Amino acid sequence: MQDKKSTAALLRRYYQYLKLEKAFAANTVEAYMRDLDKFMKFMDERKVDPMEARLEDFQAFASLLTDIDICPTSLYRILMGVRSFYKFLIMTGELDTDPTELLDLPQKPQHLPDVLTVDEVDRIEAAIDLSTAEGQRNKAIIETLFSCGLRVSELCLLRLSDLYLEQGFIRVMGKGSKQRLVPISDKAIHELELYFTDRCHLELKPGEEDYVFVSQRRKQHLSRIMVFHLVKELVERAGIKKTVSPHTFRHSFATSLLEGGANLRAIQAMLGHESISTTEIYMHIDTTHLREELLTHHPRYAQHSI
C-alpha cells in the first residue's frame, strides 16, 4: 500500500500539471484539488489505497454523493475531476489501467441547477411582509429550511419539544420514523424566537399545541402544500426566475456544505438519508463535530452570530 507521503507527492505533481500544463485558472485548479480531496478522504475512510482503487470504490463514492442530495452539476463536476486525476496517473505511468474507465457518469446537466445563493435566500426573506400576522413565521420557515436542510414534511412535523435551541440543535423525525439531531444556526434561532413572541398568543386546536409552524387561520400545523404555496409566492415576489420549491433549500444546504469542503459523512448524517439509523446518529456521530462542520462550511453559520 502506498504511504501518504507518496500520495501527497503525486497530488503535488497533479497540481503542477493542472496549473502549468493545462494552464487552468487558479480558481479552477483549487476546485479540482478540493473535489479530489473529497475522494481521497472517502478512500481513507474505506482504508483503501487510492492507487489500488477499483470500479466499486468509485461507484460507492458516486452513491454517497447522490445520497447527500447535492445538485447534478456538482455531482458531474466532482466525478469528472476524480476521473481527470486517474487519467493523469495513466499518462505519467503511475498506473497501467484506468479504474474509472467503466464508471457511469451522470448526464451532464444542460441547465443551471436549482440551487439558491445566500443572496437569493436574503432576497426571498426581504420579500416577506413582516407587518402581517404570518410574516415572522414565514421568515423563520425560510431560515430553518436553509440552515438545517430539512425535508418539507420534517419542517411541518417539527415540534416545540424537538427544539434544543440553547444547545444549538433540533431533533428531526425523518423517513421511517428515524430521528436525528441537526445543528441550527444562530440566525435561524433568532428568527424562531421572534416568531414565538407572536405564536404564544395563538389558540390552537387540541393536539396541535406542540407543533412549531402553525396556521393562525386554521389553528393547526402547516401542511406540505401550504409550505409549497408559500415558497412559490415568496420566490415570485423576490423576482427569482429559478424553479424553487421547499426541497430547493435542502439542495442548497447540501451543496453549500459540499462546496465549502464539509465532511461527506457529516452531510449525510445531517440530511438523514435512509441509510443512517437512529442508533448510528446517537452512538457514532459526534454532534459537536456536526455543529463544527456547519460553523466552518455553511454560509449562514459563517456569518456573525446575532
GUFIKOL-112569 format. One record per residue (C-alpha): residue number from 1; residue in one letter; x, y, z. Coordinates in nm, 4 decimals. Layout:
REM GUFIKOL-112569
[rec NUM,"A",[X,Y,Z]]
...
END
This chain:
REM GUFIKOL-112569
[rec 1,"M",[0.0000,0.0000,0.0000]]
[rec 2,"Q",[0.1347,0.3396,-0.0963]]
[rec 3,"D",[0.2201,0.5633,0.2002]]
[rec 4,"K",[0.0617,0.9045,0.2492]]
[rec 5,"K",[0.3891,1.0782,0.1702]]
[rec 6,"S",[0.3992,0.9227,-0.1772]]
[rec 7,"T",[0.0339,1.0074,-0.2364]]
[rec 8,"A",[0.0974,1.3680,-0.1304]]
[rec 9,"A",[0.3844,1.3881,-0.3783]]
[rec 10,"L",[0.1549,1.2636,-0.6560]]
[rec 11,"L",[-0.1037,1.5236,-0.5659]]
[rec 12,"R",[0.1593,1.7981,-0.5833]]
[rec 13,"R",[0.2617,1.6778,-0.9287]]
[rec 14,"Y",[-0.1034,1.6749,-1.0388]]
[rec 15,"Y",[-0.1454,2.0280,-0.9025]]
[rec 16,"Q",[0.1519,2.1464,-1.1098]]
[rec 17,"Y",[0.0133,1.9646,-1.4135]]
[rec 18,"L",[-0.3208,2.1452,-1.3881]]
[rec 19,"K",[-0.1553,2.4778,-1.3236]]
[rec 20,"L",[0.1294,2.4702,-1.5753]]
[rec 21,"E",[0.0499,2.2177,-1.8490]]
[rec 22,"K",[-0.3269,2.2568,-1.8572]]
[rec 23,"A",[-0.2921,2.6300,-1.7796]]
[rec 24,"F",[-0.6129,2.6317,-1.5762]]
[rec 25,"A",[-0.7073,2.9431,-1.3807]]
[rec 26,"A",[-0.6136,2.9408,-1.0134]]
[rec 27,"N",[-0.9766,2.9045,-0.9013]]
[rec 28,"T",[-1.0266,2.6102,-1.1362]]
[rec 29,"V",[-0.7149,2.4345,-1.0082]]
[rec 30,"E",[-0.8273,2.4834,-0.6495]]
[rec 31,"A",[-1.1726,2.3450,-0.7335]]
[rec 32,"Y",[-1.0171,2.0335,-0.8924]]
[rec 33,"M",[-0.7998,1.9763,-0.5865]]
[rec 34,"R",[-1.0882,2.0265,-0.3416]]
[rec 35,"D",[-1.3010,1.7747,-0.5279]]
[rec 36,"L",[-1.0158,1.5250,-0.5439]]
[rec 37,"D",[-0.9571,1.5720,-0.1698]]
[rec 38,"K",[-1.3172,1.4608,-0.1067]]
[rec 39,"F",[-1.2436,1.1335,-0.2850]]
[rec 40,"M",[-0.9128,1.0876,-0.1036]]
[rec 41,"K",[-1.0818,1.1282,0.2346]]
[rec 42,"F",[-1.3533,0.8859,0.1262]]
[rec 43,"M",[-1.0905,0.6274,0.0324]]
[rec 44,"D",[-0.9084,0.6856,0.3608]]
[rec 45,"E",[-1.2320,0.6047,0.5451]]
[rec 46,"R",[-1.2590,0.2827,0.3439]]
[rec 47,"K",[-0.8921,0.2096,0.4231]]
[rec 48,"V",[-0.8210,0.1612,0.0529]]
[rec 49,"D",[-0.5064,0.2889,-0.1177]]
[rec 50,"P",[-0.6153,0.5335,-0.3945]]
[rec 51,"M",[-0.3561,0.3691,-0.6195]]
[rec 52,"E",[-0.5435,0.0412,-0.5776]]
[rec 53,"A",[-0.8908,0.1848,-0.6302]]
[rec 54,"R",[-1.1364,-0.0352,-0.8170]]
[rec 55,"L",[-1.4575,0.0425,-1.0009]]
[rec 56,"E",[-1.6722,-0.0384,-0.6963]]
[rec 57,"D",[-1.4869,0.2274,-0.4936]]
[rec 58,"F",[-1.5821,0.4959,-0.7443]]
[rec 59,"Q",[-1.9378,0.3665,-0.7601]]
[rec 60,"A",[-1.9648,0.3802,-0.3813]]
[rec 61,"F",[-1.8298,0.7369,-0.3850]]
[rec 62,"A",[-2.0815,0.8370,-0.6518]]
[rec 63,"S",[-2.3625,0.6778,-0.4487]]
[rec 64,"L",[-2.2608,0.8742,-0.1411]]
[rec 65,"L",[-2.2578,1.1993,-0.3382]]
[rec 66,"T",[-2.6075,1.1176,-0.4631]]
[rec 67,"D",[-2.7219,1.0356,-0.1098]]
[rec 68,"I",[-2.6234,1.3757,0.0252]]
[rec 69,"D",[-2.8580,1.5462,-0.2163]]
[rec 70,"I",[-2.6096,1.7690,-0.3972]]
[rec 71,"C",[-2.7102,1.9274,-0.7245]]
[rec 72,"P",[-2.6459,1.7342,-1.0505]]
[rec 73,"T",[-2.3921,1.9896,-1.1722]]
[rec 74,"S",[-2.1716,1.9413,-0.8646]]
[rec 75,"L",[-2.2017,1.5627,-0.8879]]
[rec 76,"Y",[-2.0925,1.5660,-1.2525]]
[rec 77,"R",[-1.8037,1.8039,-1.1863]]
[rec 78,"I",[-1.6655,1.6077,-0.8915]]
[rec 79,"L",[-1.6683,1.2747,-1.0740]]
[rec 80,"M",[-1.5084,1.4321,-1.3806]]
[rec 81,"G",[-1.2384,1.5791,-1.1564]]
[rec 82,"V",[-1.1615,1.2418,-0.9998]]
[rec 83,"R",[-1.1502,1.0782,-1.3431]]
[rec 84,"S",[-0.9083,1.3532,-1.4573]]
[rec 85,"F",[-0.6660,1.2586,-1.1799]]
[rec 86,"Y",[-0.6640,0.8927,-1.2791]]
[rec 87,"K",[-0.6100,0.9823,-1.6436]]
[rec 88,"F",[-0.3090,1.1829,-1.5226]]
[rec 89,"L",[-0.1786,0.8731,-1.3407]]
[rec 90,"I",[-0.2087,0.6721,-1.6634]]
[rec 91,"M",[-0.0352,0.9459,-1.8621]]
[rec 92,"T",[0.2571,0.9610,-1.6186]]
[rec 93,"G",[0.2940,0.5824,-1.5998]]
[rec 94,"E",[0.1884,0.5536,-1.2361]]
[rec 95,"L",[-0.0942,0.3185,-1.3351]]
[rec 96,"D",[-0.1309,0.0737,-1.6245]]
[rec 97,"T",[-0.5103,0.0734,-1.6429]]
[rec 98,"D",[-0.7720,0.3367,-1.5706]]
[rec 99,"P",[-1.0060,0.2162,-1.2899]]
[rec 100,"T",[-1.2574,0.4902,-1.3781]]
[rec 101,"E",[-1.2968,0.3796,-1.7401]]
[rec 102,"L",[-1.6241,0.1913,-1.6808]]
[rec 103,"L",[-1.7649,0.4424,-1.4315]]
[rec 104,"D",[-2.1059,0.5639,-1.5438]]
[rec 105,"L",[-2.1181,0.9413,-1.5172]]
[rec 106,"P",[-2.4478,1.1219,-1.4716]]
[rec 107,"Q",[-2.5680,1.3051,-1.7783]]
[rec 108,"K",[-2.4122,1.6472,-1.7884]]
[rec 109,"P",[-2.6797,1.8961,-1.6836]]
[rec 110,"Q",[-2.7879,2.1222,-1.9673]]
[rec 111,"H",[-2.9230,2.3955,-1.7431]]
[rec 112,"L",[-2.8293,2.5810,-1.4293]]
[rec 113,"P",[-2.9074,2.3811,-1.1150]]
[rec 114,"D",[-3.1903,2.4993,-0.8981]]
[rec 115,"V",[-2.9685,2.5937,-0.6067]]
[rec 116,"L",[-3.0085,2.9190,-0.4191]]
[rec 117,"T",[-2.7245,3.1503,-0.3262]]
[rec 118,"V",[-2.7131,3.3263,0.0086]]
[rec 119,"D",[-2.8063,3.6493,-0.1691]]
[rec 120,"E",[-3.1136,3.4853,-0.3206]]
[rec 121,"V",[-3.2226,3.3500,0.0175]]
[rec 122,"D",[-3.1835,3.7018,0.1578]]
[rec 123,"R",[-3.3964,3.8374,-0.1271]]
[rec 124,"I",[-3.6684,3.5831,-0.0537]]
[rec 125,"E",[-3.6688,3.6821,0.3113]]
[rec 126,"A",[-3.6724,4.0501,0.2174]]
[rec 127,"A",[-3.9888,3.9833,0.0144]]
[rec 128,"I",[-4.1750,3.8819,0.3303]]
[rec 129,"D",[-4.4162,4.1393,0.4673]]
[rec 130,"L",[-4.3313,4.1397,0.8373]]
[rec 131,"S",[-4.6305,4.3631,0.9147]]
[rec 132,"T",[-4.8673,4.0689,0.8548]]
[rec 133,"A",[-4.9582,3.8161,1.1208]]
[rec 134,"E",[-4.7752,3.5393,0.9336]]
[rec 135,"G",[-4.4716,3.7443,0.8324]]
[rec 136,"Q",[-4.2293,3.6480,1.1085]]
[rec 137,"R",[-4.3443,3.2854,1.0922]]
[rec 138,"N",[-4.2653,3.2782,0.7206]]
[rec 139,"K",[-3.9200,3.4230,0.7750]]
[rec 140,"A",[-3.8495,3.1595,1.0386]]
[rec 141,"I",[-3.9639,2.8897,0.7944]]
[rec 142,"I",[-3.7266,3.0037,0.5186]]
[rec 143,"E",[-3.4360,3.0392,0.7584]]
[rec 144,"T",[-3.4945,2.6966,0.9138]]
[rec 145,"L",[-3.5157,2.5293,0.5717]]
[rec 146,"F",[-3.1909,2.6897,0.4573]]
[rec 147,"S",[-2.9988,2.6477,0.7827]]
[rec 148,"C",[-3.0998,2.2890,0.8588]]
[rec 149,"G",[-3.1640,2.1240,0.5202]]
[rec 150,"L",[-3.4979,1.9783,0.6268]]
[rec 151,"R",[-3.7451,1.7956,0.4077]]
[rec 152,"V",[-4.0760,1.9849,0.3888]]
[rec 153,"S",[-4.2520,1.7063,0.5805]]
[rec 154,"E",[-3.9892,1.7315,0.8552]]
[rec 155,"L",[-4.0448,2.1054,0.8798]]
[rec 156,"C",[-4.4222,2.0634,0.9057]]
[rec 157,"L",[-4.3935,1.7992,1.1786]]
[rec 158,"L",[-4.1282,1.9830,1.3821]]
[rec 159,"R",[-4.2413,2.0242,1.7448]]
[rec 160,"L",[-4.1513,2.2675,2.0188]]
[rec 161,"S",[-4.0357,1.9701,2.2251]]
[rec 162,"D",[-3.7843,1.8924,1.9454]]
[rec 163,"L",[-3.6026,2.2231,1.9889]]
[rec 164,"Y",[-3.2840,2.2438,2.1914]]
[rec 165,"L",[-3.2039,2.5997,2.0994]]
[rec 166,"E",[-2.9690,2.6687,2.3880]]
[rec 167,"Q",[-2.7558,2.3776,2.2710]]
[rec 168,"G",[-2.7911,2.4795,1.9048]]
[rec 169,"F",[-2.9697,2.1632,1.7855]]
[rec 170,"I",[-3.3108,2.0437,1.6763]]
[rec 171,"R",[-3.4410,1.6857,1.6790]]
[rec 172,"V",[-3.5882,1.5849,1.3454]]
[rec 173,"M",[-3.8228,1.2975,1.2702]]
[rec 174,"G",[-3.7190,1.1720,0.9280]]
[rec 175,"K",[-3.8335,0.8984,0.6935]]
[rec 176,"G",[-3.9300,0.5713,0.8584]]
[rec 177,"S",[-3.9704,0.7495,1.1944]]
[rec 178,"K",[-3.5923,0.7754,1.2241]]
[rec 179,"Q",[-3.4706,1.0546,1.4469]]
[rec 180,"R",[-3.1594,1.2640,1.4035]]
[rec 181,"L",[-3.0053,1.5713,1.5615]]
[rec 182,"V",[-2.9357,1.8643,1.3294]]
[rec 183,"P",[-2.7439,2.1820,1.4194]]
[rec 184,"I",[-2.9358,2.5071,1.3772]]
[rec 185,"S",[-2.7774,2.8446,1.3067]]
[rec 186,"D",[-2.7909,3.1419,1.5414]]
[rec 187,"K",[-2.9812,3.3359,1.2762]]
[rec 188,"A",[-3.2486,3.0669,1.2495]]
[rec 189,"I",[-3.2745,3.0587,1.6288]]
[rec 190,"H",[-3.3161,3.4358,1.6306]]
[rec 191,"E",[-3.5978,3.4239,1.3730]]
[rec 192,"L",[-3.7718,3.1429,1.5623]]
[rec 193,"E",[-3.7592,3.3330,1.8899]]
[rec 194,"L",[-3.9121,3.6399,1.7253]]
[rec 195,"Y",[-4.1876,3.4166,1.5838]]
[rec 196,"F",[-4.2553,3.2599,1.9238]]
[rec 197,"T",[-4.3365,3.6059,2.0614]]
[rec 198,"D",[-4.6446,3.6042,1.8358]]
[rec 199,"R",[-4.7114,3.2321,1.8417]]
[rec 200,"C",[-4.7611,3.2124,2.2179]]
[rec 201,"H",[-5.0843,3.4113,2.1816]]
[rec 202,"L",[-5.2453,3.1699,1.9341]]
[rec 203,"E",[-5.5307,2.9437,2.0352]]
[rec 204,"L",[-5.4774,2.6123,1.8578]]
[rec 205,"K",[-5.6887,2.3009,1.8157]]
[rec 206,"P",[-5.6361,2.0246,2.0733]]
[rec 207,"G",[-5.3294,1.8182,1.9863]]
[rec 208,"E",[-5.1760,2.0976,1.7783]]
[rec 209,"E",[-5.0146,2.2918,2.0618]]
[rec 210,"D",[-4.6665,2.1387,2.0275]]
[rec 211,"Y",[-4.6130,2.1984,1.6554]]
[rec 212,"V",[-4.3661,2.4762,1.5705]]
[rec 213,"F",[-4.5140,2.6109,1.2487]]
[rec 214,"V",[-4.8899,2.6631,1.2660]]
[rec 215,"S",[-5.1624,2.8376,1.0697]]
[rec 216,"Q",[-5.3316,3.1212,1.2561]]
[rec 217,"R",[-5.6433,3.0797,1.0451]]
[rec 218,"R",[-5.6686,2.7000,1.0538]]
[rec 219,"K",[-5.5360,2.6757,1.4110]]
[rec 220,"Q",[-5.3259,2.3698,1.3280]]
[rec 221,"H",[-4.9816,2.2814,1.1954]]
[rec 222,"L",[-4.8928,2.3683,0.8379]]
[rec 223,"S",[-4.9324,2.1135,0.5597]]
[rec 224,"R",[-4.6758,2.0403,0.2891]]
[rec 225,"I",[-4.8977,2.2070,0.0291]]
[rec 226,"M",[-4.9201,2.5245,0.2344]]
[rec 227,"V",[-4.5399,2.5477,0.2550]]
[rec 228,"F",[-4.5079,2.4813,-0.1204]]
[rec 229,"H",[-4.7501,2.7665,-0.1948]]
[rec 230,"L",[-4.5701,2.9955,0.0485]]
[rec 231,"V",[-4.2303,2.9351,-0.1109]]
[rec 232,"K",[-4.3679,2.9799,-0.4626]]
[rec 233,"E",[-4.5290,3.3105,-0.3693]]
[rec 234,"L",[-4.2172,3.4479,-0.1990]]
[rec 235,"V",[-3.9874,3.3436,-0.4849]]
[rec 236,"E",[-4.2122,3.5208,-0.7364]]
[rec 237,"R",[-4.2280,3.8277,-0.5144]]
[rec 238,"A",[-3.8467,3.8297,-0.4863]]
[rec 239,"G",[-3.8141,3.8235,-0.8665]]
[rec 240,"I",[-3.6123,3.4995,-0.8723]]
[rec 241,"K",[-3.6560,3.3145,-1.2022]]
[rec 242,"K",[-3.5351,2.9724,-1.0877]]
[rec 243,"T",[-3.7774,2.6894,-1.0234]]
[rec 244,"V",[-3.7781,2.6821,-0.6455]]
[rec 245,"S",[-3.9607,2.4511,-0.4059]]
[rec 246,"P",[-3.9029,2.3807,-0.0358]]
[rec 247,"H",[-3.6703,2.0994,-0.1436]]
[rec 248,"T",[-3.4506,2.3529,-0.3232]]
[rec 249,"F",[-3.3407,2.4820,0.0171]]
[rec 250,"R",[-3.2317,2.1282,0.1054]]
[rec 251,"H",[-3.0284,2.1085,-0.2178]]
[rec 252,"S",[-2.8796,2.4486,-0.1383]]
[rec 253,"F",[-2.7922,2.3412,0.2174]]
[rec 254,"A",[-2.6119,2.0278,0.0972]]
[rec 255,"T",[-2.4414,2.1956,-0.1981]]
[rec 256,"S",[-2.3110,2.4892,0.0065]]
[rec 257,"L",[-2.1624,2.2481,0.2605]]
[rec 258,"L",[-2.0083,2.0339,-0.0097]]
[rec 259,"E",[-1.8612,2.3323,-0.1922]]
[rec 260,"G",[-1.7234,2.4604,0.1382]]
[rec 261,"G",[-1.5377,2.1339,0.1989]]
[rec 262,"A",[-1.7523,1.9737,0.4703]]
[rec 263,"N",[-1.7109,1.6050,0.5513]]
[rec 264,"L",[-1.9351,1.3891,0.3317]]
[rec 265,"R",[-2.0429,1.1627,0.6171]]
[rec 266,"A",[-2.1363,1.4635,0.8283]]
[rec 267,"I",[-2.3548,1.5991,0.5464]]
[rec 268,"Q",[-2.5173,1.2577,0.5065]]
[rec 269,"A",[-2.5912,1.2426,0.8784]]
[rec 270,"M",[-2.7398,1.5928,0.8881]]
[rec 271,"L",[-2.9633,1.5208,0.5888]]
[rec 272,"G",[-3.0881,1.1995,0.7477]]
[rec 273,"H",[-3.0544,0.9718,0.4494]]
[rec 274,"E",[-3.2335,0.6381,0.4868]]
[rec 275,"S",[-2.9074,0.4507,0.5376]]
[rec 276,"I",[-2.8384,0.6436,0.8583]]
[rec 277,"S",[-3.0181,0.4812,1.1508]]
[rec 278,"T",[-3.1202,0.6378,1.4818]]
[rec 279,"T",[-2.8613,0.4254,1.6616]]
[rec 280,"E",[-2.5824,0.5483,1.4360]]
[rec 281,"I",[-2.6796,0.9095,1.4989]]
[rec 282,"Y",[-2.6708,0.8802,1.8746]]
[rec 283,"M",[-2.3838,0.6324,1.9131]]
[rec 284,"H",[-2.1424,0.7008,1.6286]]
[rec 285,"I",[-2.1939,1.0628,1.5219]]
[rec 286,"D",[-2.0291,1.3271,1.7359]]
[rec 287,"T",[-2.2923,1.6026,1.7412]]
[rec 288,"T",[-2.0348,1.8586,1.8485]]
[rec 289,"H",[-1.8391,1.7735,1.5340]]
[rec 290,"L",[-2.1545,1.8125,1.3228]]
[rec 291,"R",[-2.2043,2.1634,1.4543]]
[rec 292,"E",[-1.8389,2.2447,1.3879]]
[rec 293,"E",[-1.8844,2.1272,1.0273]]
[rec 294,"L",[-2.1686,2.3764,0.9802]]
[rec 295,"L",[-1.9921,2.6578,1.1636]]
[rec 296,"T",[-1.6978,2.6126,0.9279]]
[rec 297,"H",[-1.8642,2.5386,0.5947]]
[rec 298,"H",[-2.2239,2.6696,0.5760]]
[rec 299,"P",[-2.2597,3.0379,0.4784]]
[rec 300,"R",[-2.5280,3.1092,0.7387]]
[rec 301,"Y",[-2.3160,2.9692,1.0189]]
[rec 302,"A",[-2.0079,3.1525,0.8993]]
[rec 303,"Q",[-2.1835,3.4852,0.9481]]
[rec 304,"H",[-2.1613,3.6681,1.2774]]
[rec 305,"S",[-2.3968,3.5483,1.5431]]
[rec 306,"I",[-2.6998,3.7663,1.6094]]
END
